[in-house]
Amino acid sequence: MPYFALMSPIFLFSFVIGYFLLLLGVAWYTSRNATNESFFIGNRSSNWMLVSFGMIGTSLSGVTFVSVPGTVGSNAFGYFQVVLGYFIGYFVIAFILLPLYYRLHLTSIYNYLQQRFGKTAYKTGALFFIISRVMGATARLYLVINVLQIFILNKMHVSFELTTFVILMMILLYTFEGGVKTIVFTDTLQTTFMLLGLIVCMVYIMSSLDLSFMHTMNVLSEKSYTKIFNVDINSSGFFLKHIIGGAFIAIGMTGLDQEMMQKNISVKNLKDSQKNMIAFSTVMVIVNLLFLILGGLLYLFADVRNIQIKGDDLFPAVALNYLPPIVSVIFIIGLISALFPSADGALTALTSSFCIDILGLKRRDDLDERKRKRTRLTVHFAFAVIFFLCVMLFKWIDNKSIIDIILKVAGFTYGPLLGLFAFGIFSKRKIKDKWSLLICLAAPALIFSLDFINNIEWYSKHLKLEGDWINSLKTVSSSVFGNFKIGYELLIYNGLFTFTGLWLISRPATKV
């Protein structure tokens, strides 16, 4: 009999509630005497070690916790190619972007675009961040809520909609006041529990299979699970596409992302912020490798127990149905620890960006502190409603490998940001600011058209598209692109198109 049959869903869900109460206590303690400045950048007094450790939880999220192990069955350790790219990208952030942000004393990193180009480019950058973070955060949120729903809450006859609503209300409660000042501490707590869940599950599965760590690696190698590099240049998973794409994804999704940089620029000084980024990047490589090894172990365990589940559902199915109750509880705590950092940080960063960049809250001399706070709380609640609607959208799509969706969306939404910042940093030319929004909309639209034709099979599968027109597009794709497939380097093409468009509307800087 599976272990899960011996445990009540209410018993497991009680740990979710208990964990939330712990977060609420931390939020209450850290948000005492909090101001708008505390909410936005933590008064620039965050400890770099806490920020670095907490950022691991934000970056990993439920996608790494559930989806990365699930990819091993189909792609072996191929995802590690992307991780190596991340590592390169984080060093670019540490030594190119962070010095820029600190030199300009930015609260919102998109203020750089205003100083370099003008108000339209500034608001365009903020707008693309908002779209990017909403889609990415809600995809991650959906993944974890869906696991809780399938394995616990369906048995309690609680609807998916109600589950999503309650969890978003939980997140609202402990981020309403403290913002970044609270997030730095709660993310540290959550990263600890997430890594605990990873290690405990690894150790138990190795023990149940009577494997040492070295023996595990040998068995995984024999089954070809440890293969990292794809040398097929036509494949979307070709190693150079993944490594270079991973580097630019890191630059876009971390270095040009207000949520991640909001935590970095809350550190006291540039030197400590760079220490944070280097420490974070090193640990991220190790932790992702451990999650891939866990994925291999899960597939070995599934072979022994004749479990016919793959993808995102494998880890929760094994943890909740085939492991002892104590391990299942640790998995649940690790899972919700993966849920909250990505959602709470995103909600805080989106509120900050919308208030500062779109509404210009800090520039409004006609508003006192009380009115600014009321506006901030209203925006915070509005984004929670948007999160709810987007999670419902991902529920409709119901994709079993959500990491593919997240990285695909990132290629479209972070591309214009990459182009804007690259043009600003590496070119001295001036642009016609009013045209910047048009360029930033045209570039991803053009890239989407090309990618849709090139990867029509992927889109038809994930968006449930059918009809003769799909078959016609497959024929066009084959005749135009042959066997070549666009991969994670999509972000680079998008950035290049944006850069080129900005160049075309620019003029040489006036010499003084």
MARROFI-247306 format. One line per field, with one value per residue (C-alpha): x negated, y negated, z negated; residue in three letters. Coordinates in Angstrom, 1 decimal. Example, Ala and Ser with C-alpha at 12.3 -4.5 7.8 and 13.67 -1.06 7.14 Angstrom:
x	[-12.3, -13.7]
y	[4.5, 1.1]
z	[-7.8, -7.1]
residuo	[ALA, SER]
// end
This chain:
x	[0.0, -1.4, -2.5, -0.2, 2.8, 1.8, 1.8, 4.7, 4.7, 5.8, 2.7, 0.4, 2.2, 1.8, -1.9, -1.1, 0.9, -1.7, -4.4, -2.4, -1.9, -5.7, -6.1, -3.5, -5.4, -8.6, -6.8, -5.3, -8.7, -10.5, -7.9, -7.6, -8.0, -8.3, -8.1, -7.6, -11.5, -11.6, -9.1, -10.9, -14.6, -14.8, -16.4, -19.6, -20.6, -20.2, -23.0, -24.6, -24.9, -21.1, -20.3, -22.6, -21.1, -17.5, -18.0, -18.7, -15.1, -13.7, -15.6, -15.0, -11.3, -8.9, -10.1, -13.5, -12.1, -9.6, -10.2, -14.0, -14.1, -11.3, -13.3, -16.0, -13.8, -13.7, -16.8, -19.2, -21.4, -20.9, -19.5, -22.9, -24.0, -21.7, -23.0, -26.5, -25.2, -23.6, -26.9, -28.5, -25.6, -25.8, -29.4, -28.3, -25.7, -28.2, -30.8, -28.9, -25.3, -25.7, -28.4, -26.0, -23.1, -25.1, -26.8, -23.4, -21.9, -18.8, -15.7, -14.2, -16.8, -14.7, -15.5, -18.7, -16.7, -15.1, -18.5, -20.0, -17.1, -14.0, -10.6, -9.2, -12.1, -12.0, -8.3, -8.7, -11.4, -9.2, -6.2, -8.2, -9.5, -5.9, -4.7, -7.7, -7.5, -3.7, -4.0, -7.0, -5.8, -2.3, -3.7, -5.8, -2.9, -0.6, -3.1, -3.2, 0.5, 1.3, -0.8, 0.9, 4.2, 3.7, 2.1, 3.8, 6.6, 8.6, 9.0, 10.4, 12.9, 11.4, 11.5, 8.4, 9.8, 10.3, 6.8, 5.3, 7.3, 6.4, 2.7, 2.6, 4.3, 1.6, -1.1, 0.7, 0.9, -2.8, -4.1, -1.6, -3.7, -7.4, -8.1, -11.8, -12.7, -10.5, -11.3, -15.0, -14.3, -11.5, -13.4, -16.3, -14.0, -12.3, -15.6, -16.7, -13.6, -13.7, -17.3, -16.4, -13.7, -16.1, -18.8, -16.4, -14.7, -18.0, -19.4, -16.3, -16.0, -19.7, -19.2, -16.1, -17.9, -21.0, -23.2, -26.1, -26.6, -29.4, -27.4, -24.5, -26.5, -27.8, -24.3, -23.0, -25.9, -25.2, -21.6, -22.8, -21.1, -24.3, -24.7, -25.1, -26.2, -24.0, -26.3, -23.5, -23.8, -20.3, -18.7, -17.1, -19.1, -22.6, -25.0, -26.2, -22.5, -21.9, -25.0, -24.9, -21.1, -21.4, -23.9, -21.6, -18.6, -20.4, -21.3, -17.7, -15.8, -18.1, -20.3, -17.5, -14.7, -13.6, -12.6, -16.1, -18.0, -15.7, -17.2, -20.8, -20.6, -19.1, -22.7, -24.8, -27.4, -28.6, -31.4, -29.0, -26.5, -29.1, -30.0, -26.4, -26.1, -29.3, -28.3, -24.8, -26.0, -28.4, -25.8, -23.2, -25.4, -25.8, -22.1, -20.9, -23.3, -21.9, -18.3, -19.3, -20.9, -17.7, -15.8, -18.0, -17.3, -13.6, -13.6, -15.7, -13.2, -10.3, -11.9, -12.2, -8.6, -7.1, -5.8, -4.6, -4.7, -7.1, -7.7, -6.6, -4.3, -7.1, -8.7, -5.5, -4.0, -7.1, -7.4, -3.8, -2.9, -6.0, -8.2, -7.7, -5.3, -8.2, -9.8, -6.4, -6.0, -9.5, -8.7, -5.5, -7.4, -10.1, -7.5, -5.7, -9.1, -9.6, -6.2, -6.4, -9.8, -8.9, -5.4, -6.1, -9.2, -7.4, -4.3, -6.6, -8.7, -5.8, -4.2, -7.4, -7.9, -4.3, -4.3, -7.7, -8.1, -4.5, -2.8, -5.9, -4.9, -8.3, -8.1, -4.6, -5.1, -1.3, -1.1, -2.1, -3.4, 0.1, 1.5, -1.5, -1.1, 2.6, 1.7, -0.9, 1.5, 4.1, 1.6, 0.3, 3.9, 4.5, 1.5, 2.7, 6.0, 3.9, 1.9, 5.1, 6.3, 3.0, 2.8, 6.2, 4.8, 1.9, 4.4, 6.2, 3.0, 2.1, -1.5, -3.4, -6.8, -6.3, -10.0, -9.8, -6.9, -8.8, -12.0, -10.1, -8.1, -11.4, -12.8, -10.0, -9.5, -13.1, -14.5, -13.5, -15.0, -18.2, -18.3, -17.5, -20.2, -22.8, -22.2, -22.5, -25.6, -27.6, -26.6, -26.8, -24.2, -21.0, -17.5, -14.2, -12.6, -9.0, -9.9, -11.4, -8.1, -7.3, -10.7, -10.3, -6.9, -8.0, -11.1, -9.3, -6.4, -8.8, -10.7, -7.4, -6.3, -9.6, -9.6, -6.0, -6.7, -10.1, -8.7, -5.1, -5.0, -5.9, -3.2, -0.5, -1.3, -1.4, 1.4, 3.6, 3.8, 5.3, 6.4, 5.2, 3.5, 1.2, 0.1, -0.5, -2.7, -4.7, -5.3, -6.5, -8.7, -10.4, -11.0, -12.3, -14.3, -15.0, -16.0, -17.2, -15.3, -15.5, -16.3, -16.9, -19.0, -15.6, -16.3, -19.5, -17.7, -15.0, -17.6, -19.5, -16.4, -15.6, -19.2, -19.1, -15.8, -17.1, -20.2, -18.0, -16.1, -19.3, -21.8, -25.4, -25.8, -26.6, -30.2, -30.8]
y	[0.0, -3.5, -5.5, -8.4, -6.2, -6.2, -10.0, -12.4, -15.2, -17.5, -16.4, -17.3, -20.6, -21.6, -21.9, -24.4, -26.5, -26.2, -27.3, -30.3, -31.3, -31.2, -33.4, -35.8, -36.0, -36.9, -39.5, -41.1, -41.3, -42.7, -45.1, -47.1, -50.8, -50.0, -52.9, -53.1, -53.1, -49.9, -48.3, -49.4, -48.9, -47.8, -51.2, -49.9, -48.0, -44.3, -41.9, -40.6, -37.0, -36.9, -38.4, -35.9, -32.9, -34.1, -34.7, -31.0, -30.2, -33.0, -31.8, -28.1, -28.2, -25.4, -25.0, -23.7, -21.8, -19.9, -20.5, -20.1, -16.6, -15.7, -16.7, -14.0, -11.2, -12.9, -15.1, -13.5, -16.2, -18.5, -21.3, -21.7, -23.3, -26.2, -26.3, -26.7, -29.6, -31.1, -31.0, -33.1, -35.6, -36.2, -37.4, -39.9, -41.1, -41.4, -43.4, -45.3, -46.0, -46.3, -49.0, -50.9, -50.6, -51.7, -54.6, -56.0, -55.3, -53.6, -52.6, -51.2, -49.9, -51.2, -54.8, -54.2, -54.1, -57.5, -59.0, -57.5, -57.8, -59.5, -58.9, -56.6, -54.2, -54.2, -53.3, -50.8, -49.0, -48.9, -47.7, -44.8, -43.9, -43.9, -41.6, -39.3, -38.9, -38.5, -35.6, -34.0, -34.2, -33.0, -30.0, -29.0, -29.6, -27.5, -24.6, -24.4, -25.0, -22.3, -19.8, -20.7, -20.4, -17.0, -15.3, -16.9, -19.3, -17.3, -14.7, -17.4, -18.4, -21.9, -23.6, -24.8, -28.3, -28.4, -27.0, -29.7, -32.5, -31.4, -31.1, -34.5, -36.0, -34.4, -36.0, -39.4, -39.2, -38.9, -41.2, -44.1, -46.1, -45.1, -44.6, -44.0, -44.4, -41.4, -39.4, -39.3, -37.4, -35.2, -34.1, -33.0, -30.9, -29.4, -28.6, -26.7, -24.5, -24.0, -22.7, -20.5, -18.9, -18.3, -16.7, -14.5, -13.1, -12.4, -10.6, -8.5, -7.4, -6.4, -4.5, -2.7, -1.7, -0.7, -3.1, -5.3, -8.7, -7.4, -4.2, -6.4, -8.4, -5.2, -3.7, -7.0, -7.1, -3.5, -4.5, -7.6, -10.0, -12.0, -13.0, -16.8, -18.0, -17.9, -18.1, -18.2, -21.7, -21.5, -20.6, -23.3, -21.7, -22.1, -22.9, -26.3, -27.4, -26.4, -27.9, -31.2, -31.3, -30.5, -33.4, -35.9, -34.4, -35.0, -38.6, -39.2, -37.4, -38.4, -41.4, -43.3, -42.2, -44.6, -41.8, -40.3, -43.6, -45.2, -42.8, -43.3, -47.1, -46.8, -45.7, -48.4, -48.9, -47.7, -45.4, -43.5, -43.3, -41.7, -39.3, -38.4, -37.7, -35.6, -33.5, -33.1, -32.0, -29.3, -27.8, -27.9, -25.7, -23.1, -23.1, -22.7, -19.8, -18.2, -18.6, -16.8, -14.0, -13.8, -13.5, -10.6, -8.9, -9.4, -7.7, -4.8, -4.5, -4.6, -1.8, 0.4, -0.3, -0.2, -3.8, -5.0, -8.7, -11.2, -14.9, -17.4, -14.9, -12.4, -14.0, -14.7, -11.3, -9.5, -11.8, -11.6, -8.1, -6.0, -7.6, -7.5, -10.1, -12.2, -12.5, -13.4, -16.2, -17.5, -17.4, -19.4, -22.0, -22.1, -22.5, -25.4, -26.9, -26.8, -28.4, -31.5, -33.0, -33.3, -34.7, -37.0, -38.6, -39.0, -40.6, -43.1, -43.9, -44.4, -46.8, -48.7, -49.0, -50.0, -52.6, -54.1, -53.6, -53.8, -56.0, -58.0, -57.8, -59.0, -62.1, -63.0, -66.0, -66.4, -63.1, -62.6, -59.4, -58.2, -58.7, -57.0, -54.0, -53.8, -53.8, -51.2, -48.9, -49.3, -48.4, -45.4, -44.1, -44.6, -42.6, -39.7, -39.7, -39.6, -36.7, -34.8, -35.3, -34.2, -31.1, -30.2, -30.6, -28.2, -25.8, -25.9, -25.3, -22.4, -21.9, -19.0, -20.7, -24.3, -25.2, -25.1, -27.6, -30.0, -30.0, -30.5, -33.4, -34.9, -34.9, -37.2, -39.5, -40.1, -40.5, -44.2, -44.9, -43.3, -45.4, -48.6, -48.2, -46.9, -49.8, -52.2, -50.7, -49.9, -52.8, -56.5, -57.2, -59.1, -57.8, -59.3, -58.4, -58.4, -55.6, -53.2, -51.6, -50.8, -49.2, -47.2, -45.9, -45.2, -43.1, -40.4, -40.4, -39.6, -37.0, -35.4, -35.0, -33.3, -31.1, -30.1, -28.8, -27.3, -25.5, -24.9, -21.4, -22.8, -25.5, -23.1, -20.7, -23.1, -25.4, -22.6, -23.9, -21.8, -22.1, -22.0, -25.3, -23.7, -21.1, -23.8, -25.7, -22.5, -22.2, -25.8, -25.3, -22.3, -24.0, -27.3, -26.1, -22.4, -20.5, -23.7, -24.5, -27.8, -27.1, -29.2, -31.6, -33.1, -35.8, -36.8, -37.1, -39.3, -41.5, -41.9, -42.8, -45.4, -46.7, -47.0, -48.8, -51.3, -51.9, -52.7, -55.4, -56.8, -59.5, -60.1, -61.8, -65.5, -66.2, -68.9]
z	[0.0, 0.9, -2.1, -1.1, -1.7, -5.4, -5.6, -5.7, -3.1, -6.0, -7.9, -5.0, -4.4, -8.0, -7.3, -4.5, -7.0, -9.7, -7.3, -6.2, -9.8, -10.3, -7.3, -8.7, -11.9, -10.1, -8.1, -11.2, -12.8, -9.8, -8.7, -12.0, -11.3, -7.6, -5.1, -1.3, -1.1, -3.1, -0.7, 2.5, 1.7, -2.0, -3.0, -1.2, -4.4, -3.4, -4.3, -1.1, -2.5, -3.3, 0.2, 1.9, 0.1, 0.5, 4.3, 4.7, 3.7, 5.9, 9.0, 8.4, 7.5, 8.1, 11.7, 10.6, 7.7, 9.8, 13.5, 13.8, 12.3, 14.6, 17.7, 17.1, 18.5, 22.0, 22.0, 19.5, 18.0, 21.0, 18.9, 17.3, 20.6, 19.8, 16.2, 17.5, 19.6, 16.5, 14.7, 17.5, 17.5, 13.7, 14.1, 16.8, 14.3, 11.5, 13.4, 16.0, 14.8, 11.1, 11.3, 13.6, 11.2, 8.1, 9.9, 10.9, 7.4, 9.0, 7.1, 10.3, 12.8, 15.6, 14.5, 16.5, 19.7, 18.9, 18.2, 21.4, 23.8, 22.4, 20.8, 23.5, 23.4, 19.6, 19.5, 22.3, 20.3, 17.2, 19.2, 20.7, 17.2, 15.9, 18.7, 18.3, 14.6, 14.5, 17.1, 15.5, 11.9, 12.6, 14.6, 11.6, 9.2, 11.3, 11.3, 7.5, 6.9, 9.4, 7.5, 4.3, 6.0, 7.6, 4.7, 1.7, 2.3, 4.8, 2.0, -0.2, 2.5, 2.8, 6.2, 8.0, 8.2, 4.4, 3.8, 6.0, 4.4, 0.8, 1.6, 3.2, 0.2, -2.0, 0.1, 0.0, -3.8, -4.5, -1.7, -2.2, -4.5, -4.5, -0.8, -0.1, -3.7, -4.5, -1.3, -2.1, -5.3, -4.1, -1.0, -3.2, -5.3, -2.2, -0.5, -3.6, -3.5, 0.2, 0.1, -2.9, -0.8, 2.0, -0.2, -2.3, 0.8, 2.5, -0.5, -1.1, 2.5, 2.6, -0.6, 0.6, 3.8, 1.8, 3.7, 2.5, 4.3, 6.5, 7.3, 8.2, 10.7, 12.2, 12.6, 14.1, 16.5, 17.6, 18.4, 20.3, 17.8, 17.2, 20.8, 20.9, 24.3, 27.4, 30.5, 33.2, 34.6, 36.1, 32.7, 30.6, 27.7, 29.4, 26.6, 28.0, 28.4, 24.8, 23.2, 25.1, 24.7, 21.0, 20.5, 22.1, 20.3, 17.0, 18.1, 19.1, 16.3, 13.5, 14.6, 16.3, 14.0, 11.3, 8.9, 8.8, 9.0, 6.4, 3.9, 5.1, 5.0, 1.4, 0.4, -1.3, 1.4, 4.9, 3.5, 1.3, 4.1, 6.4, 3.6, 3.5, 7.2, 7.4, 4.4, 5.7, 9.2, 7.7, 5.5, 8.3, 10.5, 7.6, 6.7, 10.2, 10.7, 7.5, 8.9, 12.1, 10.1, 8.1, 11.4, 12.4, 9.0, 9.4, 12.8, 11.4, 8.5, 11.0, 13.0, 9.9, 8.7, 12.2, 12.0, 15.4, 14.6, 16.3, 16.5, 13.9, 12.1, 11.3, 8.2, 6.4, 7.3, 5.9, 2.8, 1.8, 2.7, 2.3, -0.4, -4.2, -5.7, -7.2, -3.8, -2.2, -4.8, -4.1, -0.3, -0.9, -3.0, -0.3, 2.4, 0.8, 0.0, 3.8, 4.3, 2.1, 3.0, 6.7, 6.1, 3.2, 4.7, 8.1, 6.5, 4.5, 7.6, 9.8, 7.3, 7.0, 10.8, 11.5, 8.7, 9.4, 13.2, 14.6, 11.9, 11.0, 7.3, 6.0, 8.2, 7.1, 4.7, 4.4, 2.4, -1.2, -2.7, -3.6, -0.1, 1.5, -0.7, 0.1, 3.9, 3.3, 1.5, 4.2, 6.9, 4.8, 4.6, 8.3, 9.3, 7.1, 9.1, 12.4, 10.9, 10.3, 13.9, 15.4, 13.2, 14.6, 18.1, 17.4, 15.9, 19.3, 21.2, 18.7, 19.9, 18.3, 18.7, 17.5, 17.8, 21.6, 21.4, 19.1, 21.1, 24.4, 23.0, 21.6, 25.1, 26.3, 23.3, 22.1, 25.7, 26.0, 22.5, 23.7, 26.8, 25.0, 22.3, 24.8, 27.1, 24.2, 22.7, 25.9, 28.1, 27.7, 30.3, 29.5, 30.5, 31.2, 27.9, 29.1, 31.5, 28.9, 28.0, 31.6, 32.1, 28.9, 30.0, 33.6, 32.7, 30.6, 33.1, 35.9, 33.9, 32.8, 36.4, 37.3, 34.3, 34.7, 38.2, 37.2, 34.1, 35.3, 33.9, 30.4, 30.6, 31.9, 29.1, 26.2, 27.4, 28.6, 32.2, 34.9, 38.5, 42.1, 41.6, 39.1, 41.6, 44.2, 41.8, 41.0, 44.8, 44.9, 41.9, 43.4, 46.8, 45.2, 42.2, 43.1, 39.9, 38.1, 34.9, 32.9, 29.3, 26.2, 28.2, 29.2, 26.7, 28.5, 31.9, 30.2, 28.6, 31.9, 33.7, 31.1, 31.1, 35.0, 34.9, 32.3, 34.5, 37.5, 35.6, 34.0, 34.8, 33.8, 30.4, 30.7, 29.9, 27.3]
residuo	[MET, PRO, TYR, PHE, ALA, LEU, MET, SER, PRO, ILE, PHE, LEU, PHE, SER, PHE, VAL, ILE, GLY, TYR, PHE, LEU, LEU, LEU, LEU, GLY, VAL, ALA, TRP, TYR, THR, SER, ARG, ASN, ALA, THR, ASN, GLU, SER, PHE, PHE, ILE, GLY, ASN, ARG, SER, SER, ASN, TRP, MET, LEU, VAL, SER, PHE, GLY, MET, ILE, GLY, THR, SER, LEU, SER, GLY, VAL, THR, PHE, VAL, SER, VAL, PRO, GLY, THR, VAL, GLY, SER, ASN, ALA, PHE, GLY, TYR, PHE, GLN, VAL, VAL, LEU, GLY, TYR, PHE, ILE, GLY, TYR, PHE, VAL, ILE, ALA, PHE, ILE, LEU, LEU, PRO, LEU, TYR, TYR, ARG, LEU, HIS, LEU, THR, SER, ILE, TYR, ASN, TYR, LEU, GLN, GLN, ARG, PHE, GLY, LYS, THR, ALA, TYR, LYS, THR, GLY, ALA, LEU, PHE, PHE, ILE, ILE, SER, ARG, VAL, MET, GLY, ALA, THR, ALA, ARG, LEU, TYR, LEU, VAL, ILE, ASN, VAL, LEU, GLN, ILE, PHE, ILE, LEU, ASN, LYS, MET, HIS, VAL, SER, PHE, GLU, LEU, THR, THR, PHE, VAL, ILE, LEU, MET, MET, ILE, LEU, LEU, TYR, THR, PHE, GLU, GLY, GLY, VAL, LYS, THR, ILE, VAL, PHE, THR, ASP, THR, LEU, GLN, THR, THR, PHE, MET, LEU, LEU, GLY, LEU, ILE, VAL, CYS, MET, VAL, TYR, ILE, MET, SER, SER, LEU, ASP, LEU, SER, PHE, MET, HIS, THR, MET, ASN, VAL, LEU, SER, GLU, LYS, SER, TYR, THR, LYS, ILE, PHE, ASN, VAL, ASP, ILE, ASN, SER, SER, GLY, PHE, PHE, LEU, LYS, HIS, ILE, ILE, GLY, GLY, ALA, PHE, ILE, ALA, ILE, GLY, MET, THR, GLY, LEU, ASP, GLN, GLU, MET, MET, GLN, LYS, ASN, ILE, SER, VAL, LYS, ASN, LEU, LYS, ASP, SER, GLN, LYS, ASN, MET, ILE, ALA, PHE, SER, THR, VAL, MET, VAL, ILE, VAL, ASN, LEU, LEU, PHE, LEU, ILE, LEU, GLY, GLY, LEU, LEU, TYR, LEU, PHE, ALA, ASP, VAL, ARG, ASN, ILE, GLN, ILE, LYS, GLY, ASP, ASP, LEU, PHE, PRO, ALA, VAL, ALA, LEU, ASN, TYR, LEU, PRO, PRO, ILE, VAL, SER, VAL, ILE, PHE, ILE, ILE, GLY, LEU, ILE, SER, ALA, LEU, PHE, PRO, SER, ALA, ASP, GLY, ALA, LEU, THR, ALA, LEU, THR, SER, SER, PHE, CYS, ILE, ASP, ILE, LEU, GLY, LEU, LYS, ARG, ARG, ASP, ASP, LEU, ASP, GLU, ARG, LYS, ARG, LYS, ARG, THR, ARG, LEU, THR, VAL, HIS, PHE, ALA, PHE, ALA, VAL, ILE, PHE, PHE, LEU, CYS, VAL, MET, LEU, PHE, LYS, TRP, ILE, ASP, ASN, LYS, SER, ILE, ILE, ASP, ILE, ILE, LEU, LYS, VAL, ALA, GLY, PHE, THR, TYR, GLY, PRO, LEU, LEU, GLY, LEU, PHE, ALA, PHE, GLY, ILE, PHE, SER, LYS, ARG, LYS, ILE, LYS, ASP, LYS, TRP, SER, LEU, LEU, ILE, CYS, LEU, ALA, ALA, PRO, ALA, LEU, ILE, PHE, SER, LEU, ASP, PHE, ILE, ASN, ASN, ILE, GLU, TRP, TYR, SER, LYS, HIS, LEU, LYS, LEU, GLU, GLY, ASP, TRP, ILE, ASN, SER, LEU, LYS, THR, VAL, SER, SER, SER, VAL, PHE, GLY, ASN, PHE, LYS, ILE, GLY, TYR, GLU, LEU, LEU, ILE, TYR, ASN, GLY, LEU, PHE, THR, PHE, THR, GLY, LEU, TRP, LEU, ILE, SER, ARG, PRO, ALA, THR, LYS, VAL]
// end
